[in-house]
Amino acid sequence: MPHILMLNHFHPDAVRRLRETAGYTVETIPEVTREALLARIGEADAVLVRSTRIDRPVIEAAGRLRLLCRHGVGYDSIDVPALTERNILLTVTPDANAVSVAEHTLMLLLAAARRLAAYDANVRAGTWGPRPELPTFDLAGRTVLVVGFGRIGARVARLCLAFGMTVLVYDPYVPGNTIKGAGCLPARTLAAGLAEADAVTLHCPSNEETRGMVDRDFLAAMKPGAVLVNSARGTVVREEALAEALHGRHLAGAGVDVFWEEPVPRGSPLLDAPNLMMTPHSAASTAQGLHRMAMSCAESVLTYFAGNLDPDVVVNREVLARVNDVPGAG
């Protein structure tokens, strides 16, 4: 009988879905410590994980593990090669959080364009009215560059089009005709898009190609007075460079939901950067988003043990070709 281990808190509907399905045992660890994880993971056939780091020592301790389900789409905290070596599948929830993250992205973009944090502080301090030192701008008629045209980037592009923006897209892995078919314009090069855009929003994974991509050169190539939004992965942006661009007024503002180190450490250069709206990696965590992600994880478990797991949710698909027999739920 497969044993399912759930790390941290999951939506009760997902817990109920697994507990009420015959043929499984379900265990939860609401507050995960390293010791508790190493003590219990050896009994698990499948693990549902949110933000807990799953590294090689943890994977080596997981003698029965066949499936790891990530609550979300990023997997920076998971040692994928170690999973793949052990023929352990990693799944994510690719469709579950696109709406939530896209809407959060627009919120950050609007907050930067309208100097929300500064004007909120002014009202609280008794300073009334628009201020010449706090200029704002409409999104309508402006140009936005969407870097990464996956599920979230494409949805952000549609929202920006609805605001009356011209949408440029840079994604070397998406055909230009696909971008044009969505009502957007493919950027000839990243540099060309940066020079033209009034706002840049990031929706790319963190990997060898993109890690630290937004550095001093990237920011210097952006149009003066532009806005940057990052709701993708924290390690895409060099935070010292972003803080410098904000302090130097090369950028008019920025919105950031993800950080190089989380939680953000004291002394981070971003903490005193001007016109920077920060949120604590919460873009996907609406009530609906949390429900969708948890239910998607539960569905991955049930379909895996039933032998019909959707390949589209699998990160290390090469394992699928090597796994011949899926253990039954009974």
C-alpha positions in Angstrom: 0.0 0.0 0.0 1.6 3.3 -1.1 2.5 5.7 1.7 2.1 9.4 0.9 4.1 12.0 2.9 2.9 15.6 2.8 5.5 18.3 3.9 4.1 21.5 5.3 0.5 22.6 5.1 -1.6 21.7 2.1 -5.1 22.7 1.3 -7.5 20.5 3.3 -9.3 19.5 0.1 -6.2 17.9 -1.2 -5.5 16.1 2.1 -9.1 14.9 2.1 -8.9 13.7 -1.5 -5.9 11.5 -0.7 -7.2 10.2 2.6 -10.5 9.3 1.2 -9.1 7.3 -1.7 -8.8 3.7 -0.9 -5.4 2.0 -1.0 -3.2 4.7 0.4 -1.9 5.8 3.8 -1.3 9.5 4.2 1.1 11.2 6.7 1.6 15.0 7.1 4.5 16.9 8.7 3.1 20.4 9.2 6.4 21.9 10.5 9.3 20.3 8.7 12.7 20.1 10.3 15.7 18.4 8.8 15.6 15.7 11.5 11.9 15.0 11.0 12.3 14.8 7.2 15.2 12.4 7.3 13.4 10.3 9.9 10.2 9.9 7.9 11.1 10.1 4.2 12.4 6.5 4.1 8.8 5.2 4.5 7.3 7.3 1.7 6.4 6.1 -1.8 5.4 9.6 -2.8 6.1 13.0 -1.3 4.3 16.3 -1.7 6.5 19.3 -1.1 6.2 23.1 -1.0 9.4 25.0 -0.1 11.4 22.3 1.8 14.8 21.7 0.3 15.1 18.2 -1.1 18.8 17.6 -1.6 20.9 14.5 -2.3 21.2 13.3 1.3 17.4 13.5 1.7 16.9 11.6 -1.6 19.5 9.0 -0.6 17.5 8.5 2.6 14.3 7.9 0.6 14.6 4.2 -0.1 11.0 3.7 -1.4 10.4 7.1 -3.0 9.2 7.0 -6.6 7.4 10.3 -7.0 8.0 13.8 -5.7 5.3 16.4 -6.3 6.3 20.1 -6.2 3.5 22.5 -5.1 4.3 25.1 -7.7 6.4 25.4 -10.9 9.9 26.2 -9.6 12.2 23.5 -8.4 15.4 25.3 -7.5 15.3 23.7 -4.1 15.2 20.2 -5.5 18.2 18.1 -6.6 16.7 17.0 -9.9 19.8 15.0 -11.1 19.8 13.0 -7.8 16.1 12.2 -8.4 16.8 11.2 -12.0 19.7 8.9 -11.0 17.3 7.1 -8.7 14.4 6.9 -11.3 12.3 9.2 -9.1 9.8 11.3 -11.0 9.5 15.0 -10.2 6.2 16.7 -11.1 5.1 20.3 -10.8 1.8 22.1 -11.1 2.3 24.0 -14.4 -1.3 25.3 -15.0 -2.3 25.8 -11.4 -0.6 29.1 -10.6 -0.5 30.9 -13.9 -3.6 33.1 -13.2 -2.4 34.1 -9.8 1.2 35.0 -10.8 0.1 36.9 -13.9 -2.3 39.0 -11.9 0.3 39.6 -9.2 2.7 40.7 -11.9 0.3 43.3 -13.2 -0.2 44.5 -9.6 3.6 45.0 -9.2 3.8 46.8 -12.6 0.9 49.1 -11.7 2.4 49.8 -8.2 5.7 50.8 -9.7 4.1 52.9 -12.5 1.8 54.8 -9.9 4.4 55.0 -7.1 2.0 53.2 -4.8 4.4 52.8 -1.8 5.5 56.4 -1.8 2.0 57.8 -2.2 0.6 55.5 0.5 3.3 56.7 2.8 2.5 60.3 2.0 -1.1 59.9 2.8 -0.3 58.3 6.2 2.1 61.2 6.9 -0.4 63.8 6.1 1.1 64.9 2.8 -1.6 65.3 0.2 -1.8 65.5 -3.6 0.4 64.5 -6.5 4.1 65.5 -6.1 6.4 66.5 -8.9 9.2 64.4 -7.4 6.9 61.3 -7.7 5.9 61.2 -11.3 3.6 58.5 -12.5 2.6 57.1 -15.9 -0.2 55.2 -17.6 0.3 51.7 -18.9 -1.8 52.4 -21.9 0.3 53.4 -24.9 3.5 52.1 -23.3 5.6 49.2 -24.5 6.3 46.1 -22.3 8.9 43.4 -22.9 7.8 40.0 -21.7 10.9 37.8 -21.2 9.7 34.2 -21.4 6.5 33.2 -23.1 5.4 30.1 -21.2 2.1 29.8 -19.5 2.6 32.7 -17.1 4.4 35.0 -19.6 1.7 34.5 -22.2 -1.1 35.3 -19.7 0.8 38.4 -18.6 1.0 39.4 -22.2 -2.8 39.1 -22.6 -3.3 41.3 -19.6 -0.9 43.9 -20.8 -2.7 43.9 -24.2 -6.0 44.5 -22.3 -4.4 47.6 -20.7 -3.6 49.0 -24.2 0.1 48.2 -24.1 2.3 47.2 -27.0 3.7 43.8 -26.0 7.2 42.7 -27.2 8.2 39.2 -26.4 11.7 37.7 -26.1 11.8 33.9 -25.9 14.3 32.2 -28.2 12.5 28.9 -27.8 9.1 30.1 -29.0 8.5 30.6 -32.8 7.9 34.2 -33.9 4.6 33.2 -35.5 3.3 31.9 -32.2 4.1 35.2 -30.6 2.5 37.1 -33.5 -0.6 34.9 -33.3 -1.0 36.0 -29.6 -1.2 39.6 -30.7 2.4 40.4 -29.6 5.6 41.3 -31.4 8.7 39.2 -31.2 11.8 41.2 -30.1 14.6 40.7 -32.7 17.1 40.4 -29.8 17.0 40.8 -26.1 19.0 44.0 -26.3 16.7 45.5 -28.9 13.7 44.7 -26.7 15.3 46.3 -23.7 16.1 49.5 -25.5 12.5 49.9 -26.7 10.5 48.8 -23.6 9.0 51.1 -20.9 8.6 48.0 -18.7 10.3 44.6 -18.6 8.7 41.6 -16.9 10.6 38.4 -16.3 8.9 34.9 -16.7 11.9 32.6 -17.4 13.2 29.7 -15.3 16.5 29.9 -13.4 19.1 27.8 -15.1 22.6 28.0 -16.3 21.5 30.3 -19.1 19.5 32.7 -17.1 21.1 32.7 -13.6 22.2 36.3 -12.9 21.0 37.3 -16.4 19.7 40.7 -15.1 23.1 42.3 -14.3 24.5 45.8 -14.7 24.8 45.4 -18.4 21.2 44.2 -18.8 19.9 47.0 -16.6 22.0 49.6 -18.4 20.5 48.4 -21.7 17.0 49.1 -20.5 15.4 52.4 -21.5 16.0 55.2 -19.0 12.9 55.5 -16.7 11.7 52.0 -17.4 10.3 49.6 -14.8 11.4 46.0 -14.0 9.2 43.3 -12.6 10.4 39.9 -11.4 7.9 37.3 -10.4 9.9 34.4 -11.9 12.9 33.3 -9.9 15.1 35.3 -7.6 18.4 34.0 -9.0 17.7 35.6 -12.4 18.4 39.1 -11.0 21.7 40.4 -9.5 20.2 42.3 -6.6 23.1 44.7 -6.1 22.8 45.8 -9.7 19.1 46.4 -9.4 19.5 48.4 -6.3 22.2 50.6 -8.0 19.9 51.1 -11.0 17.1 52.3 -8.7 19.3 54.5 -6.5 20.9 56.0 -9.7 17.4 56.7 -11.1 18.2 54.9 -14.3 15.1 52.8 -13.6 11.9 54.6 -12.5 10.9 51.6 -10.3 10.6 47.9 -9.9 8.4 45.2 -8.4 10.0 42.0 -7.0 8.3 38.9 -5.6 11.3 36.5 -5.6 14.7 37.0 -4.2 18.2 35.5 -4.5 18.0 34.5 -0.8 14.7 33.9 0.9 13.7 35.2 3.3 15.4 38.4 2.4 18.4 38.9 4.7 19.0 42.0 6.8 21.4 44.2 4.9 20.1 43.3 1.5 20.7 46.2 -0.9 17.1 46.0 -2.0 15.7 47.0 1.4 16.4 50.7 1.0 16.1 51.0 -2.8 13.7 53.7 -3.9 10.4 52.9 -5.6 10.7 49.2 -5.1 7.6 47.2 -4.3 8.5 43.9 -2.7 6.3 40.9 -1.8 7.4 37.7 0.0 7.3 35.1 -2.8 3.5 35.2 -2.5 2.4 35.7 -6.2 0.9 32.2 -6.5 -0.6 32.1 -3.0 -4.1 33.3 -3.5 -6.8 31.2 -2.0 -7.6 29.9 -5.5 -4.0 29.4 -6.4 -3.2 27.4 -3.3 -6.2 25.2 -3.9 -5.3 24.6 -7.5 -1.7 23.7 -6.7 -2.6 21.4 -3.9 -5.2 19.6 -5.9 -2.9 19.3 -8.8 -0.3 17.6 -6.5 -3.0 15.2 -5.3 -4.0 14.4 -8.8 -0.4 13.6 -9.8 -0.2 11.1 -7.0 -3.4 9.4 -7.9 -2.8 9.2 -11.6 0.8 8.0 -11.1 -0.3 5.0 -9.0 -3.2 4.4 -11.4 -0.6 4.3 -14.3 -1.8 7.3 -16.2 0.3 10.2 -15.0 0.2 13.2 -17.4 3.7 13.6 -19.0 3.2 17.4 -19.2 3.5 17.7 -15.4 6.8 15.8 -15.3 10.1 17.6 -15.1 12.6 14.7 -15.6 10.7 13.0 -18.5 13.7 10.8 -19.2 12.7 8.8 -16.2 9.4 8.0 -17.7 11.1 6.0 -20.4 13.0 4.0 -17.8 10.2 3.2 -15.5 8.4 0.2 -16.8 6.1 -0.8 -14.0 4.1 1.6 -12.0 3.2 0.2 -8.6 -0.6 -0.1 -8.2 -2.6 1.6 -5.5 -3.6 -1.6 -4.0 
